[in-house]
């Protein structure tokens, strides 16, 4: 079963989005694997202290992306393969880097300066 021990609610964006991001990042990192059981909506809402509808919304969105699948008895499982993991990784990186690039542009940093900084931090 997926552990949510590391999950921390942060101010600034919706909790259902944070649940989705937590699961996606866990998949990309290899902490969450194909066929891992997802906690029930009630269990997770109690564990992290949120309304069950919040968890339901996150799970529904993950189902729409074919990342989790609900089976009989209300048990949900992760359903990802290598191509899905690669797609999630790309989506997360694009989102994270997009936010950084936007912030740099707002600060007036040139593309060249940004690339130099990236190279410096990479090393």
Secondary structure, 3 states (H helix, E strand, C coil): CCCCCCCCCCCCCCHHHHHHHHHHHHHHHCCCCCCCEECCHHHHHHHHCCCHHHHHHHHHHHHHCCCEEEEHHHEEEECCCHHHHHHHHHHHHHHHHHHHHHHHHHCCCCHHHHHHHHHHHHC
